[in-house]
Amino acid sequence: MRISFRLTALATAALATLLAGCVAPSHTVVHADASYRVAPVWTPPPPEPVISVQVEPPLVQPAPVLVDVAPPPMLVEVPPPQPYPGAVWTGGYWGWQGRWVWCAGRWASPPRTDDVWVQPYYEHRDGAVVFVSGFWAARGVAFVPPPPGLHLSIQVSIGGGARPVGPMGVFVPPPPGSRPGLIVPAPIGTPPAVVVSAPPVTNIGMRIQNNTTQINHTVINNTVNNTTNVNNVRNVTNITNVTIVAPPGSTADGKAFHGDVPAASHLAAAMPTFGHVRAATPPPVSTPPLPNANGGHPAAFGAAPQAMPTSASTPMPPGHPAPPLAATGLPPSTRPTSDPAALQHERDLQLLERQQQEHQQQERLLQERQQQERQQQERLQQERQQQERQQQERQQQERQQQERQQQWGQQQAHQQQEQQQRERQLQEQRQQQQQQRQQWERAQAREQGREDARDGNAAPHRPPASAPSREAGRPDDHRRDARDAERAHAHGQDRSREQEREKEKEKEKDRDR
């Protein structure tokens, strides 16, 4: 704030007289001009004209388009009560038809029994927006995001718009009343309606996080050979709500925001909006050509939309009465009425029904949690029992293994003793044979000495008396050598038979092992 003052010459003279001690004039006139500079306050831009249409979603994933501008901020669309069981709320979103148009939400029956509603896809990529419209998909068919290397021709909006501002990746349009062009990062499949109850955004920073619950089901089966096989592993991820987080510098009021919003489209859209922002949805006045369910391609760029006759905006052909308002396919939230009491009563009924639905949902969640806890306890008990059985089997096997090892050790010791005994016997036999051979050699030596002594004492003309004895002793030597050879041969045969018996015992031990 800056304040400037301006004094006249008369006022200056009066002040100088007072300071000099003179008599002051009876009146002093002071002229002052003050100017104030106040900090600017952000004001939301005026709402742009909205074209609201009703579309018939395709039955397969449509082809992506590349748009040069970001979708406008979200619109508030309160879903009416579910008209019949099995109806699915296809929440409103910004679709592309040469410009961003509002595809009004409605309750609808899935075209096929197992079909599910797939939320629209927005991605900030290289300063443009990759868009895939919402569609019906068979249960179990996963959404395939456009690959990063996909080449698309950029489409320029007819009415212009703001460039996307924020981080690259998947996002949802910003909350109502936000600055155009801002995007809110979000996981794939996040309903755009989750941001309806968030504050308007003026800067980058708001983001959405999924709160997932991971449920693991594991069944363990064991075979006879103590091999553990794990079968029937099932991981279930339940996304029940999302969290919206915004720092103080990103919101219009400058306050931080942190809130949980249901992930279901109709529950998120039915939550109260933030503050007094009421960017209400206008009634649909036209519809584009129906997308090709076989090819899945959106309407051609610049194609003229087909008019949908309504009693409020488009006149009917002559001779045809105007259909009633309920037959035009307008959501009950957009039907005009002038009775405030009826509106209040309808709001009360909707609030009561939402509360009942939330209460039922909480009860279902509580029952599911209790059932999961019971199943978890049963699984833990079964695992403990299985572990105890396995431990008992392991202990029994260890005992049997120890008994077999002990028996094998005893057999080995017994065989070793027998072998040592046989070796001692053989050694004794060899010693006896060696002693006998030494005795025989000594006896031969003595006999030879006697014969030599007799030969020396005998006359020269007499023939040696010991010659016949030597000649007679030679057959005895042959017989003795033969007996030794027979003993050696018998000993070798015994030794070979002993070795064969040992080999047979070793083979039997190997078979027992």
VOVEX-524737 format. One record per residue (C-alpha): residue in three letters; x, y, z. Coordinates in steps of 0.02 Angstrom, whole numbers, plus 50000, padded with zeros to 5 digits. Each point is the difference from the previous one (the first is absolute). Layout:
# residues N
ALAXYZ
...
This chain:
# residues 513
MET500005000050000
ARG500675017249954
ILE499345016850067
SER500545016649923
PHE499715017350078
ARG500015017149917
LEU500105016450105
THR499535017449936
ALA501065015750021
LEU498795007550129
ALA500164984750110
THR501885001049988
ALA500005018350056
ALA498854996350147
LEU501134986350061
ALA501525011649988
THR499115013550102
LEU499584987650138
LEU501794994450008
ALA500605018250015
GLY498895003250152
CYS498805011949912
VAL498135000250023
ALA499224985949898
PRO498565003849882
SER498294994850056
HIS499814987049860
THR501254988449918
VAL499574992049835
VAL500924984049951
HIS499674991449834
ALA500554981749986
ASP499684987149862
ALA500224981450044
SER500004985249880
TYR499994981350049
ARG500664985049899
VAL499154983550047
ALA500704983049953
PRO499034992149855
VAL498794986050042
TRP499754985449882
THR498274999049932
PRO499384984949905
PRO499795002649813
PRO498245001449932
PRO499304983249950
GLU500194995949818
PRO498494994749897
VAL499774981450019
ILE499334988049870
SER499224985350091
VAL499644984149903
GLN499494982250029
VAL501094986549922
GLU499824981449975
PRO501654992650061
PRO500874987249887
LEU500174981850048
VAL501904999549974
GLN501425011650043
PRO499945014649877
ALA501525007149912
PRO500935014250089
VAL500025017949937
LEU501295013750030
VAL499275017150047
ASP500955016450010
VAL499055007150151
ALA499544993150171
PRO498194995950048
PRO499075013450100
PRO499724998250188
MET498744987250057
LEU498135003250011
VAL498894995550147
GLU498824985849959
VAL499004992550144
PRO499474982249952
PRO498184995550034
PRO499544984250095
GLN500314983649912
PRO498444996849895
TYR500134981050001
PRO501194986650064
GLY501494997049889
ALA500065017649929
VAL501765007349984
TRP500365018550019
THR501045006349854
GLY500595016550075
GLY500125015949897
TYR501665004249921
TRP500775011349868
GLY499994991649829
TRP500765005249836
GLN498945004549847
GLY501075013049915
ARG499915009450166
TRP499794994950180
VAL498164995850030
TRP499194993750160
CYS499414981949987
ALA498584999750126
GLY499984986150129
ARG498554987950016
TRP499464983350070
ALA500124986649866
SER499924981249983
PRO501594991449940
PRO499794994049820
ARG500584982850055
THR499814991350166
ASP501835000450050
ASP500435017149928
VAL500785013350112
TRP500155018749976
VAL501765006449962
GLN500345018050046
PRO500675012349868
TYR501875001949985
TYR500935016750001
GLU501895001049983
HIS501145015249993
ARG501304995749867
ASP501235012649926
GLY498895015350026
ALA498424991749931
VAL498634988650066
VAL499784981749950
PHE498154995850022
VAL499074983349997
SER498125000750023
GLY499084989650130
PHE499364983249937
TRP499264983250049
ALA501224985650017
ALA499804981650040
ARG500454995250178
GLY501824995050010
VAL500535009949846
ALA501355012250056
PHE500125017849937
VAL501505002649885
PRO500765017650018
PRO500635007849839
PRO501854995549984
PRO501285014250014
GLY500634997549823
LEU498265001149920
HIS499945013349863
LEU498405010349999
SER499505015249899
ILE499585014550114
GLN498235007049990
VAL499705018650027
SER498485005150102
ILE498685010349909
GLY499645011250147
GLY501805001350062
GLY500474996950181
ALA501444999450122
ARG501554989549979
PRO500264986150129
VAL501045005750149
GLY500764987650121
PRO501024983850005
MET499994987249861
GLY498924984650019
VAL498214994950035
PHE498855013150076
VAL498195005150026
PRO499235016949962
PRO500175012650144
PRO498605003850125
PRO498615012449957
GLY500565018250002
SER501844996049969
ARG501145009549885
PRO499854992649825
GLY501434989249940
LEU500514992950169
ILE500014981250016
VAL499914988650154
PRO501144984649992
ALA499074983950034
PRO500194981149975
ILE499244991949846
GLY498134996950019
THR499675013850127
PRO498225006849974
PRO500015018549954
ALA498615003050129
VAL501194997550147
VAL500565018249987
VAL498265007650010
SER500115001950189
ALA501795006949996
PRO500415018850007
PRO500365009649839
VAL501814999449942
THR501025015149945
ASN501754992450000
ILE500824983249970
GLY500054988350149
MET498374990750027
ARG500134981249973
ILE498964984150025
GLN500584983950083
ASN499184982949998
ASN499704991450167
THR500154981549958
THR499674984750105
GLN501044984749952
ILE499224983150042
ASN501084984449978
HIS499244982549999
THR501294985850008
VAL499644981250013
ILE501474988350038
ASN499964981749943
ASN501324986950049
THR500464984249906
VAL500634983450070
ASN501855003549968
ASN499975015250114
THR500025012449856
THR498985015650035
ASN498935006049853
VAL499145017050013
ASN498405000849896
ASN498485011349984
VAL500875016750032
ARG498765014149969
ASN500365018550025
VAL498505011750006
THR500225018850001
ASN498485010050059
ILE499995018849970
THR498625006650113
ASN500475018450009
VAL501275012749943
THR500885014150091
ILE500085017849933
VAL501525009650062
ALA500355018449965
PRO501345011450076
PRO499515017650058
GLY500735008649847
SER498954990549874
THR498225003650059
ALA498995015949970
ASP499775003450186
GLY501844996850040
LYS499614985850122
ALA500654982349994
PHE498754986449960
HIS500004981550041
GLY498444989549977
ASP499424982649957
VAL498734997349861
PRO499134983749948
ALA500704992349843
ALA498274995449934
SER499395012949874
HIS498235002350068
LEU500605001250181
ALA501365012649956
ALA498835010849898
ALA498674999650136
MET501155007750130
PRO499715018550041
THR501015012449899
PHE501355010850078
GLY499415017150059
HIS498735008749889
VAL500684994149834
ARG498504994249898
ALA500584997049822
ALA498384991049959
THR499784989449846
PRO498825006849867
PRO498734988049925
PRO500634990449848
VAL499405007449836
SER500884989349870
THR500884983849975
PRO501434995249883
PRO499944985749875
LEU500064983350087
PRO501804993350009
ASN500374984449901
ALA499944985550123
ASN501054989049884
GLY501435011649960
GLY499915010550157
HIS500475016449912
PRO499265016650057
ALA499005011349886
ALA500985008649862
PHE500715017150037
GLY498775013849955
ALA498534988249970
ALA498325007950029
PRO499124993550155
GLN498304992249982
ALA498625009750085
MET499054991850140
PRO498245006950012
THR499525006750169
SER498475009150061
ALA501055014250071
SER501155005549859
THR499704991549833
PRO498265000249919
MET499244983749945
PRO499464996849820
PRO498225005049959
GLY498704987250044
HIS501044992150137
PRO499625004350181
ALA501445004450112
PRO500574985350104
PRO499895001350187
LEU501545006250092
ALA500364983050075
ALA500054992249827
THR501385011449936
GLY501324991050100
LEU500405015150110
PRO500644996250172
PRO498715004250135
SER501265012350076
THR499835011049844
ARG498105000449989
PRO499375017650026
THR498875003450148
SER499385015550087
ASP499464992850167
PRO501365003150133
ALA499154988150121
ALA500024986149872
LEU501835003449966
GLN500404999750184
HIS499004984050022
GLU500924992049855
ARG501675005350074
ASP499504992850170
LEU499514983649918
GLN501634999349905
LEU501005003950158
LEU499064986650096
GLU500284987449863
ARG501855004349992
GLN500144997850187
GLN499134983249988
GLN501154994749859
GLU501525005450099
HIS499374990650153
GLN499694984449897
GLN501705001749921
GLN500825001650170
GLU499084984650060
ARG500554990349847
LEU501785005650025
LEU499924995050184
GLN499304982949956
GLU501324997649865
ARG501365005050123
GLN499344987850132
GLN499884986249871
GLN501775003649942
GLU500624999450180
ARG499134983250027
GLN500744993349840
GLN501715006550051
GLN499874991450169
GLU499464983749918
ARG501455001049879
LEU501215003450142
GLN499324985350100
GLN500144988549848
GLU501775006049970
ARG500474996650181
GLN499264982649993
GLN500894996849836
GLN501645005950073
GLU499784988750153
ARG499664985049888
GLN501525004049895
GLN501085001850156
GLN499404983150067
GLU500364991849832
ARG501745007849997
GLN500364993950177
GLN499424982449956
GLN501084999849845
GLU501505006150101
ARG499744986050127
GLN499894987049862
GLN501555007149919
GLN500954999250164
GLU499464981950027
ARG500574995149825
GLN501665008750026
GLN500234991350168
GLN499634983049924
TRP501185003249856
GLY501355005450124
GLN499794984050100
GLN500114989549841
GLN501555009349947
ALA500824997150170
HIS499544981549997
GLN500704997749825
GLN501575009450048
GLN500244988550151
GLU499764984649890
GLN501255006549874
GLN501275003850135
GLN499774982550071
ARG500264992149829
GLU501565010449973
ARG500694994350169
GLN499664981949955
LEU500855001949831
GLN501485008550082
GLU500144985950127
GLN499954987349860
ARG501365009249905
GLN501065000750158
GLN499774981350030
GLN500474996349819
GLN501525011250014
GLN500544991350161
GLN499774982949921
ARG501015005549848
GLN501385006650113
GLN500014983750101
TRP500104990049838
GLU501415010849935
ARG500964997950163
ALA499724981349994
GLN500614999749820
ALA501525010050049
ARG500434988050141
GLU499764985249886
GLN501115007949869
GLY501325003450132
ARG500004982050054
GLU500164994049822
ASP501465011849968
ALA500854993850158
ARG499784981949946
ASP500685003949827
GLY501575007650074
ASN500394984950110
ALA499684986949865
ALA501384992449889
PRO500325007549831
HIS499714983649908
ARG498324997150083
PRO498505007749922
PRO499175013250102
ALA498894992150127
SER498905015050008
ALA499595000149816
PRO498584987650016
SER499355009650149
ARG500075016449901
GLU499174991949853
ALA498754992350118
GLY499695016950079
ARG499545008349840
PRO498264992249984
ASP499615006050174
ASP500445017649948
HIS498844998749850
ARG498594993550107
ARG500265014150126
ASP499985013249862
ALA498414992449930
ARG499175000750169
ASP500525018350019
ALA499325004049828
GLU498354991550042
ARG499875009650162
ALA500355016549911
HIS498704995749867
ALA498704995650133
HIS500415016050094
GLY499775010349840
GLN498324991549967
ASP499445003750178
ARG500545018049980
SER499045002049836
ARG498434992150075
GLU500155011850148
GLN500125015149884
GLU498464994349902
ARG499014998250160
GLU500525017650052
LYS499455007049831
GLU498314991550016
LYS499765007350174
GLU500445017449935
LYS498724998149860
GLU498664994850127
LYS500415015450104
ASP499835011249847
ARG498304992349962
ASP499445002850180
ARG500505018349988
